[in-house]
Amino acid sequence: MKKIIKLFLKLKNSLRNLIAEIKFKYFLPYFLLLSVLISAAFLSYFYVMPMYYGYMKERQDVKLLKQKIRIDYEKIRVFKIIKSFNSGLPVSEEKKVSNLIFNLGEKYKINPALILAVIRVESSFNNFSYSDVGAVGLMQIKPITGLYLIKKYGIKSKKYNYNTKYIEYLPVNYLYNPSLNIKIGARYLLSLLYEFKNLKLALFAYNVGPTLAYRTLSFTKTENGKIKFKLNADESTNRLFSDFYYGYYKRVKKYFAIYNKDIFESKKINIKD
C-alpha cells in the first residue's frame, strides 16, 4: 500500500511538473508581449505623450508668433502708404486708421489694398476733402448716404453718440472723423459687392451711385445663375461708363496692384478687366 501511495505521489508530481512546463512553454511569449505592451504604455503616458504635446504646442506657438509678426508687418506697410500722403491727420490717428483698414479687411474679407486704392482715387488720402457733389472725407461719403448706412448696418462710433431717429442726414463733421468714414465706406463697398456680385460693377456703383448704376446697366441671369450685364443703348450711358472704366476703374486697378504688392509682397493678385 505504501508503495502504491509513493508511486501515486511520484506520478502526481511528475504530472504537475509536466503541466507547469507546458504552461510556461506556451504562455511565455504572451507573457513577454504583455510585459512589453505595459512598458510601452507606461513610457508613452509618462514620457512620449508629454513630449509630443509639448512639441505640438511649441509648433502652434511658433505659428501664432509668425502670424502676429506677419500681421504687424502688414499693418506697418499700410501705415507707411497712408503716411506717404498729406492726410491732415496726426501720426497717432494715421496709425489707428491703418489698423482699422487692415482689421476691416479681415472682418469683411476685403483685401486692404482695395480699400486703400479706393481711398487713393476718391480723396488722395486727404481726410478733409470735400467734393462738388457733397461727398466728404477719405472715402467720400455723402451725409445722407452715411446716415442710411449707419441705420441699415448699425455702424457705431466711439467718438459720436448720435441718435439716428432725430436727424435727416449725418453732420459733415462726423464724416471728417476718419474711423467712422472708413467704417461706413468699407461696409458700403461690401454691400455693393454682395449686391452686384462683380467688383467692376460694385466700383461703378460706388463711383456714380447704385441708383444711376441700375439705370445705366441692364442685367440678365444665365442658366447657371450668373449675372450678365450690358450697357443701355444710349450715348450718355456709354460715355458715363467709359469715363468710369478708363478713369476711375483703371486707377483703382492700378493702385490696388501697387498697394497689394507693397503690403503682401509674395501674394500677387490682379483685378481682371
C-alpha positions as CSV (number, residue, x, y, z in Angstrom):
1,M,0.0,0.0,0.0
2,K,2.8,2.4,0.9
3,K,4.5,1.6,-2.4
4,I,1.2,2.4,-4.3
5,I,0.9,5.7,-2.4
6,K,4.5,6.7,-3.2
7,L,4.0,5.7,-6.8
8,F,0.9,7.8,-6.9
9,L,2.6,10.8,-5.4
10,K,5.5,10.5,-7.7
11,L,3.2,10.3,-10.7
12,K,1.3,13.3,-9.3
13,N,4.5,15.4,-9.0
14,S,5.6,14.3,-12.4
15,L,2.3,15.3,-13.9
16,R,2.3,18.7,-12.1
17,N,5.8,19.4,-13.4
18,L,4.8,18.4,-16.9
19,I,1.8,20.7,-16.8
20,A,3.9,23.6,-15.3
21,E,6.4,23.0,-18.0
22,I,3.8,23.0,-20.8
23,K,2.1,26.2,-19.4
24,F,5.4,28.1,-19.1
25,K,6.5,27.0,-22.6
26,Y,3.3,28.0,-24.3
27,F,2.4,31.1,-22.3
28,L,5.9,32.7,-22.1
29,P,5.5,34.6,-25.4
30,Y,2.2,36.0,-24.3
31,F,3.6,37.0,-21.0
32,L,6.6,38.7,-22.7
33,L,4.3,40.5,-25.1
34,L,2.1,41.7,-22.3
35,S,5.1,43.0,-20.4
36,V,6.3,44.9,-23.5
37,L,2.9,46.4,-24.0
38,I,2.6,47.5,-20.4
39,S,6.1,49.0,-20.5
40,A,5.3,50.8,-23.8
41,A,2.0,52.2,-22.4
42,F,3.9,53.4,-19.3
43,L,6.6,55.1,-21.3
44,S,4.0,56.6,-23.7
45,Y,1.9,58.0,-20.9
46,F,4.6,59.4,-18.8
47,Y,7.3,60.4,-21.4
48,V,6.3,60.2,-25.0
49,M,2.9,61.9,-24.8
50,P,4.0,64.8,-22.8
51,M,6.9,65.3,-25.2
52,Y,4.6,65.1,-28.2
53,Y,2.1,67.6,-26.8
54,G,4.9,69.9,-25.8
55,Y,6.3,69.7,-29.3
56,M,2.8,70.4,-30.9
57,K,2.2,73.3,-28.5
58,E,5.6,74.8,-29.3
59,R,4.8,74.5,-33.1
60,Q,1.5,76.2,-32.5
61,D,3.1,79.0,-30.5
62,V,5.7,79.5,-33.3
63,K,2.9,79.6,-35.9
64,L,0.9,82.1,-33.9
65,L,4.0,84.2,-33.4
66,K,4.9,84.2,-37.1
67,Q,1.3,85.1,-37.9
68,K,1.4,88.0,-35.4
69,I,4.7,89.2,-36.8
70,R,3.3,89.0,-40.4
71,I,0.1,90.9,-39.4
72,D,2.1,93.6,-37.6
73,Y,4.4,93.9,-40.6
74,E,1.4,94.2,-43.0
75,K,-0.2,96.9,-40.7
76,I,3.1,98.8,-40.8
77,R,3.1,98.6,-44.6
78,V,-0.5,100.0,-44.6
79,F,0.6,102.8,-42.3
80,K,3.6,103.7,-44.5
81,I,1.3,104.0,-47.5
82,I,-1.0,106.4,-45.6
83,K,2.0,108.3,-44.2
84,S,3.3,108.9,-47.7
85,F,0.4,111.3,-48.3
86,N,-0.6,114.5,-46.6
87,S,-3.8,113.3,-44.8
88,G,-4.1,116.2,-42.5
89,L,-4.2,113.8,-39.5
90,P,-1.8,113.4,-36.6
91,V,0.5,110.4,-36.7
92,S,-1.4,108.7,-33.9
93,E,-4.6,109.0,-35.9
94,E,-2.9,107.6,-39.0
95,K,-1.8,104.6,-37.1
96,K,-5.4,104.0,-35.9
97,V,-6.6,104.3,-39.5
98,S,-4.1,101.8,-40.8
99,N,-5.1,99.3,-38.1
100,L,-8.7,99.9,-38.9
101,I,-8.3,99.4,-42.6
102,F,-6.4,96.1,-42.0
103,N,-9.0,94.9,-39.4
104,L,-12.0,95.7,-41.6
105,G,-10.3,93.9,-44.5
106,E,-10.0,90.8,-42.2
107,K,-13.6,91.2,-41.0
108,Y,-15.3,91.7,-44.3
109,K,-12.9,89.5,-46.4
110,I,-11.9,92.5,-48.5
111,N,-8.3,93.0,-49.4
112,P,-7.0,96.1,-47.5
113,A,-5.2,97.1,-50.7
114,L,-8.6,97.5,-52.4
115,I,-9.8,99.8,-49.6
116,L,-6.6,101.8,-49.9
117,A,-6.9,102.0,-53.7
118,V,-10.5,103.4,-53.4
119,I,-9.3,106.0,-50.8
120,R,-6.4,106.9,-53.1
121,V,-8.7,107.6,-56.0
122,E,-11.6,109.1,-54.0
123,S,-9.6,111.6,-51.8
124,S,-5.8,111.0,-52.3
125,F,-5.8,110.2,-48.6
126,N,-6.9,113.8,-47.7
127,N,-9.1,113.4,-44.7
128,F,-10.7,116.8,-45.1
129,S,-11.5,116.6,-48.8
130,Y,-15.0,117.8,-49.9
131,S,-16.3,117.2,-53.5
132,D,-18.5,119.3,-55.7
133,V,-21.4,116.8,-55.1
134,G,-21.1,117.0,-51.3
135,A,-19.1,113.8,-50.7
136,V,-16.9,114.0,-47.6
137,G,-13.7,112.6,-46.2
138,L,-11.3,109.8,-47.0
139,M,-13.9,107.5,-48.8
140,Q,-16.0,110.4,-50.0
141,I,-19.3,109.6,-48.2
142,K,-22.3,111.8,-48.7
143,P,-24.1,112.8,-45.5
144,I,-27.4,111.3,-46.5
145,T,-25.7,108.1,-47.6
146,G,-23.7,107.9,-44.4
147,L,-26.9,108.2,-42.3
148,Y,-28.6,105.5,-44.4
149,L,-25.7,103.1,-44.0
150,I,-25.4,103.7,-40.2
151,K,-29.1,103.0,-39.8
152,K,-29.1,99.9,-42.0
153,Y,-25.9,98.2,-40.7
154,G,-25.8,99.6,-37.1
155,I,-22.4,101.2,-37.5
156,K,-21.1,102.5,-34.2
157,S,-18.7,105.3,-33.4
158,K,-16.8,105.7,-30.1
159,K,-16.4,109.4,-30.6
160,Y,-20.0,110.3,-31.6
161,N,-23.1,109.3,-29.7
162,Y,-25.6,110.1,-32.5
163,N,-29.4,109.4,-32.4
164,T,-30.4,108.5,-35.9
165,K,-34.1,108.9,-35.2
166,Y,-33.9,112.6,-35.0
167,I,-31.6,113.6,-37.8
168,E,-32.2,113.5,-41.6
169,Y,-28.5,113.4,-42.6
170,L,-25.2,112.8,-41.0
171,P,-23.4,116.0,-39.9
172,V,-20.4,116.8,-42.1
173,N,-18.0,117.0,-39.1
174,Y,-18.9,113.4,-38.3
175,L,-17.7,112.2,-41.7
176,Y,-14.4,114.1,-41.1
177,N,-13.8,111.5,-38.4
178,P,-11.5,109.0,-40.3
179,S,-12.5,105.9,-38.4
180,L,-16.3,106.5,-38.9
181,N,-15.8,107.5,-42.5
182,I,-13.8,104.3,-43.3
183,K,-16.2,102.1,-41.4
184,I,-19.1,103.4,-43.5
185,G,-17.1,103.3,-46.7
186,A,-15.8,99.8,-46.3
187,R,-19.3,98.5,-45.3
188,Y,-20.8,100.3,-48.3
189,L,-18.3,98.7,-50.6
190,L,-19.0,95.3,-49.1
191,S,-22.8,95.8,-49.6
192,L,-22.2,96.7,-53.3
193,L,-20.0,93.7,-53.8
194,Y,-22.8,91.5,-52.5
195,E,-25.5,93.3,-54.5
196,F,-23.7,93.4,-57.9
197,K,-21.6,90.3,-57.4
198,N,-18.9,91.8,-59.6
199,L,-16.0,94.1,-58.5
200,K,-16.2,96.3,-61.6
201,L,-19.9,96.9,-61.2
202,A,-19.6,97.4,-57.4
203,L,-16.9,100.1,-58.0
204,F,-19.1,101.6,-60.7
205,A,-22.0,101.9,-58.3
206,Y,-19.7,103.3,-55.6
207,N,-18.5,105.9,-58.1
208,V,-21.8,107.0,-59.6
209,G,-24.3,105.7,-57.0
210,P,-26.4,102.5,-57.1
211,T,-29.5,104.2,-58.5
212,L,-27.7,105.6,-61.5
213,A,-25.8,102.3,-62.0
214,Y,-29.1,100.4,-62.2
215,R,-30.4,102.9,-64.7
216,T,-27.3,102.6,-66.8
217,L,-27.0,98.9,-66.9
218,S,-29.3,96.0,-68.0
219,F,-29.0,92.8,-66.1
220,T,-29.8,89.2,-67.2
221,K,-29.4,85.9,-65.5
222,T,-27.9,83.0,-67.2
223,E,-29.0,79.3,-66.8
224,N,-26.3,78.6,-64.2
225,G,-27.4,81.6,-62.2
226,K,-24.6,84.0,-63.1
227,I,-25.5,87.7,-63.8
228,K,-24.6,89.3,-67.1
229,F,-24.8,93.0,-67.7
230,K,-24.8,95.2,-70.8
231,L,-24.9,98.9,-71.3
232,N,-28.2,100.5,-72.3
233,A,-28.1,101.7,-75.9
234,D,-27.7,105.4,-75.1
235,E,-24.8,107.8,-75.9
236,S,-24.8,109.4,-72.5
237,T,-24.8,105.9,-70.8
238,N,-21.9,104.8,-72.9
239,R,-20.0,108.0,-72.1
240,L,-20.7,107.6,-68.4
241,F,-19.4,104.0,-68.2
242,S,-16.5,104.8,-70.5
243,D,-15.4,107.7,-68.2
244,F,-15.7,105.3,-65.2
245,Y,-13.8,102.5,-66.9
246,Y,-10.9,104.5,-68.3
247,G,-10.8,106.9,-65.4
248,Y,-11.9,105.6,-62.0
249,Y,-11.7,101.9,-62.5
250,K,-8.3,101.8,-64.3
251,R,-6.9,104.0,-61.5
252,V,-8.3,101.8,-58.7
253,K,-6.9,98.7,-60.5
254,K,-3.5,100.4,-60.9
255,Y,-3.3,101.4,-57.2
256,F,-4.6,98.1,-56.0
257,A,-1.8,96.3,-57.8
258,I,0.8,98.7,-56.3
259,Y,-0.6,98.5,-52.7
260,N,-1.2,94.8,-52.8
261,K,2.5,94.3,-53.7
262,D,3.7,96.7,-51.0
263,I,1.6,95.1,-48.3
264,F,1.8,91.4,-49.0
265,E,4.8,91.2,-51.3
266,S,4.7,87.5,-52.1
267,K,0.9,87.5,-52.9
268,K,0.3,88.7,-56.5
269,I,-3.3,89.3,-57.2
270,N,-4.7,91.0,-60.3
271,I,-8.1,92.6,-60.9
272,K,-9.5,91.3,-64.1
273,D,-10.8,93.7,-66.7
